[in-house]
Amino acid sequence: MSAHCQLTGAQPGFGNRISHSHRRTSRRFDPNIQRKRYWLPGEGRYVRLTLSARAIKTVDAIGVEAAVARIRARGVKV
């Protein structure tokens, strides 16, 4: 599963780990990605979405129909 949110487009950020001696090595900041299943009443079926924790809160606020419309507007197949 890729660390990529279908609704917000959140993806990993990159940076450096800095040790006590100040040596730098690469690291990755992954978003908090969860797979969640929602009932889509307009289509009479369930959809499984890969969302960040922030996007799950957005779906709770705007509703699943509006969220799926936004995802489809981004060009992601649901």
N, CA, C and O atoms as a MOPAC input file, in Angstrom:
PM7 MOZYME 1SCF
protein

 N      0.85300 1    -1.18500 1     0.00000 1
 C      0.00000 1     0.00000 1     0.00000 1
 C      0.88900 1     1.23500 1     0.00000 1
 O      1.77000 1     1.36200 1     0.85000 1
 N      0.66900 1     2.14000 1    -0.93900 1
 C      1.48200 1     3.34600 1    -0.97800 1
 C      0.97600 1     4.34100 1     0.05700 1
 O     -0.21000 1     4.36600 1     0.38600 1
 N      1.87300 1     5.14300 1     0.55300 1
 C      1.52100 1     6.15100 1     1.55900 1
 C      1.00100 1     7.38500 1     0.83600 1
 O      1.68800 1     8.40400 1     0.76300 1
 N     -0.22700 1     7.29000 1     0.29500 1
 C     -0.78700 1     8.36600 1    -0.50600 1
 C     -2.27600 1     8.44400 1    -0.23300 1
 O     -2.97100 1     7.43000 1    -0.30600 1
 N     -2.78400 1     9.64300 1     0.08400 1
 C     -4.19600 1     9.83400 1     0.39500 1
 C     -4.97700 1    10.12500 1    -0.88000 1
 O     -4.56800 1    10.96500 1    -1.68200 1
 N     -6.09800 1     9.43800 1    -1.07000 1
 C     -6.90800 1     9.64000 1    -2.26900 1
 C     -7.64400 1    10.97600 1    -2.25000 1
 O     -7.89900 1    11.54500 1    -3.31200 1
 N     -7.98900 1    11.48900 1    -1.08000 1
 C     -8.77500 1    12.72100 1    -0.99000 1
 C     -7.89600 1    13.96600 1    -0.98800 1
 O     -8.12700 1    14.88400 1    -1.77500 1
 N     -6.90400 1    14.00900 1    -0.12700 1
 C     -6.08900 1    15.21700 1     0.02000 1
 C     -4.81900 1    15.18300 1    -0.80800 1
 O     -4.20500 1    16.22300 1    -1.04500 1
 N     -4.41900 1    14.00200 1    -1.24900 1
 C     -3.18100 1    13.89500 1    -2.00700 1
 C     -1.94300 1    13.89100 1    -1.12900 1
 O     -0.82800 1    14.00200 1    -1.63900 1
 N     -2.11400 1    13.76400 1     0.18500 1
 C     -0.96900 1    13.74800 1     1.09700 1
 C     -0.05300 1    12.58000 1     0.74800 1
 O     -0.51500 1    11.46100 1     0.52400 1
 N      1.22700 1    12.84800 1     0.70500 1
 C      2.21000 1    11.81600 1     0.39400 1
 C      3.44200 1    12.04200 1     1.25900 1
 O      3.53300 1    13.07000 1     1.93100 1
 N      4.39200 1    11.11100 1     1.26300 1
 C      5.53000 1    11.24600 1     2.15400 1
 C      6.35300 1    12.50200 1     1.87500 1
 O      6.51100 1    12.93700 1     0.73400 1
 N      6.87100 1    13.06300 1     2.97100 1
 C      7.83600 1    14.14700 1     2.86400 1
 C      9.20600 1    13.56000 1     3.17800 1
 O      9.29800 1    12.51500 1     3.82300 1
 N     10.25100 1    14.21000 1     2.73700 1
 C     11.58900 1    13.68800 1     2.93900 1
 C     12.43000 1    14.70500 1     3.68300 1
 O     12.22600 1    15.91300 1     3.56300 1
 N     13.37900 1    14.19800 1     4.45100 1
 C     14.26600 1    15.06300 1     5.21100 1
 C     15.46500 1    14.27800 1     5.69700 1
 O     15.83200 1    13.25600 1     5.11700 1
 N     16.06900 1    14.76100 1     6.75800 1
 C     17.25900 1    14.11600 1     7.30000 1
 C     17.07600 1    13.78500 1     8.76700 1
 O     16.46800 1    14.54700 1     9.51900 1
 N     17.61400 1    12.63100 1     9.16900 1
 C     17.81100 1    12.33100 1    10.58400 1
 C     19.12700 1    13.00600 1    10.95100 1
 O     20.09300 1    12.94300 1    10.19100 1
 N     19.16600 1    13.63800 1    12.09300 1
 C     20.41500 1    14.27100 1    12.52200 1
 C     20.80100 1    13.65200 1    13.85500 1
 O     20.08400 1    13.78600 1    14.84600 1
 N     21.94100 1    12.97400 1    13.86900 1
 C     22.38900 1    12.28200 1    15.06600 1
 C     23.01300 1    13.27700 1    16.05100 1
 O     23.15300 1    14.46500 1    15.75900 1
 N     23.37800 1    12.75900 1    17.21100 1
 C     24.01300 1    13.59600 1    18.22600 1
 C     25.30200 1    14.21900 1    17.69500 1
 O     25.62900 1    15.35800 1    18.02800 1
 N     26.03800 1    13.46300 1    16.86100 1
 C     27.28500 1    13.98000 1    16.29100 1
 C     27.02800 1    14.85000 1    15.05300 1
 O     27.96400 1    15.32900 1    14.41200 1
 N     25.75400 1    15.04200 1    14.73100 1
 C     25.28900 1    15.90000 1    13.63500 1
 C     25.53700 1    15.30200 1    12.25400 1
 O     25.60700 1    16.03400 1    11.26600 1
 N     25.67100 1    13.97100 1    12.17600 1
 C     25.71700 1    13.29800 1    10.87400 1
 C     24.29200 1    13.22200 1    10.34100 1
 O     23.35800 1    12.99200 1    11.10800 1
 N     24.11900 1    13.40900 1     9.06000 1
 C     22.77900 1    13.42200 1     8.46300 1
 C     22.57000 1    12.19000 1     7.60300 1
 O     23.41700 1    11.83700 1     6.78300 1
 N     21.43000 1    11.53900 1     7.80000 1
 C     21.02700 1    10.42000 1     6.96100 1
 C     19.58700 1    10.65600 1     6.53100 1
 O     18.82700 1    11.33000 1     7.22800 1
 N     19.21500 1    10.10200 1     5.38700 1
 C     17.87500 1    10.33200 1     4.83400 1
 C     16.80000 1     9.67500 1     5.68600 1
 O     17.02200 1     8.62300 1     6.28600 1
 N     15.64800 1    10.30200 1     5.73100 1
 C     14.47400 1     9.72300 1     6.37700 1
 C     13.23400 1    10.15000 1     5.63000 1
 O     13.27900 1    11.01900 1     4.76000 1
 N     12.11700 1     9.52200 1     5.98500 1
 C     10.84500 1     9.75200 1     5.32900 1
 C      9.79200 1    10.08700 1     6.37500 1
 O      9.71200 1     9.41700 1     7.40400 1
 N      8.98900 1    11.10500 1     6.13100 1
 C      7.86600 1    11.45100 1     6.99900 1
 C      6.60100 1    10.94300 1     6.31000 1
 O      6.11200 1    11.58300 1     5.37900 1
 N      6.06600 1     9.80800 1     6.74900 1
 C      4.87700 1     9.22700 1     6.12200 1
 C      3.60700 1     9.81100 1     6.73500 1
 O      3.54700 1    10.00100 1     7.95000 1
 N      2.58600 1    10.10000 1     5.91500 1
 C      1.29600 1    10.51200 1     6.46100 1
 C      0.60800 1     9.31600 1     7.12900 1
 O      0.92400 1     8.16200 1     6.84000 1
 N     -0.32500 1     9.60900 1     8.01600 1
 C     -1.04900 1     8.57000 1     8.74000 1
 C     -2.16700 1     8.02500 1     7.83500 1
 O     -3.30100 1     8.50100 1     7.87800 1
 N     -1.82400 1     7.01800 1     7.01500 1
 C     -2.73900 1     6.47900 1     6.01200 1
 C     -3.50800 1     5.28900 1     6.57800 1
 O     -2.93100 1     4.38200 1     7.17600 1
 N     -4.82300 1     5.31600 1     6.37500 1
 C     -5.71000 1     4.23700 1     6.82800 1
 C     -6.58700 1     3.80600 1     5.65000 1
 O     -6.91200 1     4.61700 1     4.78300 1
 N     -6.96900 1     2.52300 1     5.62500 1
 C     -7.95800 1     2.05600 1     4.64600 1
 C     -9.30300 1     1.96700 1     5.35600 1
 O     -9.42900 1     1.30500 1     6.38600 1
 N    -10.30300 1     2.63800 1     4.79600 1
 C    -11.60500 1     2.69900 1     5.45200 1
 C    -12.70100 1     2.42500 1     4.42600 1
 O    -12.62700 1     2.87000 1     3.28100 1
 N    -13.71500 1     1.68600 1     4.86100 1
 C    -14.82200 1     1.31200 1     3.98400 1
 C    -16.03400 1     2.17700 1     4.31900 1
 O    -16.42700 1     2.28900 1     5.48100 1
 N    -16.61600 1     2.78000 1     3.30000 1
 C    -17.79500 1     3.62700 1     3.46700 1
 C    -18.92600 1     3.09500 1     2.59500 1
 O    -18.69200 1     2.55600 1     1.51300 1
 N    -20.16100 1     3.25500 1     3.08500 1
 C    -21.34200 1     2.92400 1     2.29000 1
 C    -21.66900 1     4.14000 1     1.43200 1
 O    -21.80000 1     5.25400 1     1.93900 1
 N    -21.79800 1     3.91500 1     0.13100 1
 C    -22.10900 1     4.97300 1    -0.82400 1
 C    -23.56900 1     4.80700 1    -1.23700 1
 O    -23.86000 1     4.02000 1    -2.13700 1
 N    -24.49800 1     5.53200 1    -0.59800 1
 C    -25.91600 1     5.30200 1    -0.84800 1
 C    -26.35100 1     5.59700 1    -2.28000 1
 O    -27.25800 1     4.94300 1    -2.79600 1
 N    -25.72100 1     6.56400 1    -2.92200 1
 C    -26.09500 1     6.91900 1    -4.29600 1
 C    -25.85700 1     5.78800 1    -5.28400 1
 O    -26.56300 1     5.68100 1    -6.28700 1
 N    -24.86600 1     4.94200 1    -5.00900 1
 C    -24.54900 1     3.82900 1    -5.90400 1
 C    -24.95300 1     2.47600 1    -5.32600 1
 O    -24.84700 1     1.45000 1    -5.99800 1
 N    -25.42000 1     2.47800 1    -4.06000 1
 C    -25.86600 1     1.23800 1    -3.42300 1
 C    -24.75100 1     0.23400 1    -3.20700 1
 O    -24.97600 1    -0.97100 1    -3.31400 1
 N    -23.54400 1     0.71500 1    -2.90100 1
 C    -22.41600 1    -0.19000 1    -2.69500 1
 C    -21.42300 1     0.43200 1    -1.70600 1
 O    -21.49000 1     1.61900 1    -1.38700 1
 N    -20.50700 1    -0.40800 1    -1.23700 1
 C    -19.43400 1     0.05800 1    -0.38400 1
 C    -18.24800 1     0.47700 1    -1.25000 1
 O    -18.01700 1    -0.08900 1    -2.31900 1
 N    -17.50400 1     1.47100 1    -0.78000 1
 C    -16.23700 1     1.83500 1    -1.41300 1
 C    -15.15700 1     1.78900 1    -0.34000 1
 O    -15.38100 1     2.20100 1     0.79800 1
 N    -13.99500 1     1.28800 1    -0.71100 1
 C    -12.86800 1     1.24000 1     0.21000 1
 C    -11.90100 1     2.33600 1    -0.21100 1
 O    -11.38100 1     2.32600 1    -1.32600 1
 N    -11.66600 1     3.28800 1     0.69800 1
 C    -10.82000 1     4.43600 1     0.39400 1
 C     -9.53400 1     4.39000 1     1.21700 1
 O     -9.53200 1     3.93300 1     2.36000 1
 N     -8.46000 1     4.86100 1     0.63000 1
 C     -7.18300 1     4.99600 1     1.31900 1
 C     -7.04900 1     6.46600 1     1.68500 1
 O     -6.81600 1     7.31000 1     0.82000 1
 N     -7.20000 1     6.76800 1     2.97800 1
 C     -7.28700 1     8.15100 1     3.43000 1
 C     -6.30300 1     8.42900 1     4.55600 1
 O     -5.93500 1     7.53000 1     5.31200 1
 N     -5.88400 1     9.68100 1     4.65700 1
 C     -5.09900 1    10.10700 1     5.81200 1
 C     -6.06800 1    10.35900 1     6.96600 1
 O     -7.27600 1    10.46500 1     6.75500 1
 N     -5.54200 1    10.45200 1     8.16900 1
 C     -6.38900 1    10.69000 1     9.33800 1
 C     -7.12800 1    12.01700 1     9.19900 1
 O     -8.28700 1    12.12200 1     9.59800 1
 N     -6.47600 1    13.02300 1     8.64000 1
 C     -7.11200 1    14.32200 1     8.43100 1
 C     -8.25500 1    14.19800 1     7.41700 1
 O     -9.29500 1    14.83500 1     7.58200 1
 N     -8.07100 1    13.38700 1     6.37300 1
 C     -9.10300 1    13.21100 1     5.35800 1
 C    -10.31500 1    12.46500 1     5.92100 1
 O    -11.44400 1    12.73200 1     5.51000 1
 N    -10.09700 1    11.54100 1     6.84900 1
 C    -11.22100 1    10.83400 1     7.48500 1
 C    -12.10200 1    11.83700 1     8.22000 1
 O    -13.32800 1    11.73200 1     8.18300 1
 N    -11.48400 1    12.80600 1     8.88600 1
 C    -12.24500 1    13.85500 1     9.57400 1
 C    -12.98800 1    14.72200 1     8.56900 1
 O    -14.10400 1    15.16600 1     8.83900 1
 N    -12.37900 1    14.96800 1     7.41100 1
 C    -13.02300 1    15.74800 1     6.35800 1
 C    -14.25200 1    15.01800 1     5.82600 1
 O    -15.29400 1    15.63500 1     5.60400 1
 N    -14.13400 1    13.69200 1     5.61700 1
 C    -15.27500 1    12.89500 1     5.15100 1
 C    -16.40000 1    12.95700 1     6.18200 1
 O    -17.57000 1    13.05700 1     5.81100 1
 N    -16.06300 1    12.89800 1     7.47100 1
 C    -17.08900 1    12.99400 1     8.51100 1
 C    -17.79800 1    14.34800 1     8.45400 1
 O    -18.99100 1    14.43000 1     8.74900 1
 N    -17.08300 1    15.40300 1     8.08000 1
 C    -17.66400 1    16.74800 1     8.05400 1
 C    -18.50000 1    16.99100 1     6.79600 1
 O    -19.59800 1    17.54000 1     6.89000 1
 N    -18.00500 1    16.59300 1     5.61900 1
 C    -18.69300 1    16.93800 1     4.37200 1
 C    -19.57600 1    15.82300 1     3.83700 1
 O    -20.41400 1    16.06700 1     2.96900 1
 N    -19.40800 1    14.61100 1     4.33300 1
 C    -20.19500 1    13.47200 1     3.87000 1
 C    -19.45700 1    12.68100 1     2.81400 1
 O    -18.59800 1    13.21000 1     2.10900 1
 N    -19.79900 1    11.40700 1     2.71200 1
 C    -19.07700 1    10.49900 1     1.82500 1
 C    -19.36200 1    10.79700 1     0.35200 1
 O    -18.47200 1    10.64200 1    -0.48400 1
 N    -20.57800 1    11.22000 1     0.01900 1
 C    -20.91200 1    11.52400 1    -1.37800 1
 C    -20.05100 1    12.67600 1    -1.89900 1
 O    -19.49800 1    12.59100 1    -2.99500 1
 N    -19.93800 1    13.75000 1    -1.11900 1
 C    -19.13600 1    14.90600 1    -1.52300 1
 C    -17.65700 1    14.54800 1    -1.58900 1
 O    -16.93400 1    15.01800 1    -2.46700 1
 N    -17.21200 1    13.70800 1    -0.65000 1
 C    -15.80700 1    13.30100 1    -0.63700 1
 C    -15.46800 1    12.47300 1    -1.87100 1
 O    -14.41900 1    12.67800 1    -2.48100 1
 N    -16.34400 1    11.53800 1    -2.24700 1
 C    -16.11000 1    10.71900 1    -3.43500 1
 C    -16.13600 1    11.59200 1    -4.68700 1
 O    -15.38500 1    11.34400 1    -5.63100 1
 N    -16.99700 1    12.61300 1    -4.70100 1
 C    -17.02900 1    13.54200 1    -5.84100 1
 C    -15.70200 1    14.29300 1    -5.95300 1
 O    -15.19400 1    14.49200 1    -7.05600 1
 N    -15.14000 1    14.70900 1    -4.82100 1
 C    -13.83200 1    15.39100 1    -4.83200 1
 C    -12.72600 1    14.45800 1    -5.31000 1
 O    -11.84300 1    14.86500 1    -6.06400 1
 N    -12.78100 1    13.19900 1    -4.86500 1
 C    -11.75900 1    12.22100 1    -5.27100 1
 C    -11.83400 1    12.00100 1    -6.77400 1
 O    -10.80600 1    11.96100 1    -7.45000 1
 N    -13.04800 1    11.85900 1    -7.30000 1
 C    -13.20700 1    11.65800 1    -8.74100 1
 C    -12.78300 1    12.89400 1    -9.53100 1
 O    -12.27800 1    12.77300 1   -10.64700 1
 N    -12.98500 1    14.08500 1    -8.95700 1
 C    -12.56500 1    15.32700 1    -9.62200 1
 C    -11.03900 1    15.38600 1    -9.73300 1
 O    -10.50700 1    16.00200 1   -10.65700 1
 N    -10.34000 1    14.75400 1    -8.80000 1
 C     -8.87300 1    14.69600 1    -8.85500 1
 C     -8.39500 1    13.68200 1    -9.89200 1
 O     -7.20400 1    13.61500 1   -10.19700 1
 N     -9.32500 1    12.89200 1   -10.43400 1
 C     -8.96900 1    11.91700 1   -11.46100 1
 C     -8.63100 1    10.54900 1   -10.91000 1
 O     -8.05100 1     9.72600 1   -11.61900 1
 N     -8.98100 1    10.28800 1    -9.65800 1
 C     -8.71000 1     8.99300 1    -9.03700 1
 C     -9.94800 1     8.11600 1    -9.20000 1
 O    -11.06700 1     8.56300 1    -8.94700 1
 N     -9.74900 1     6.87600 1    -9.62200 1
 C    -10.86500 1     5.94200 1    -9.81200 1
 C    -11.32200 1     5.40700 1    -8.46400 1
 O    -10.50300 1     5.00100 1    -7.63900 1
 N    -12.65000 1     5.40700 1    -8.24100 1
 C    -13.20500 1     4.88200 1    -6.98800 1
 C    -14.09100 1     3.70100 1    -7.31700 1
 O    -14.67000 1     3.09400 1    -6.41600 1

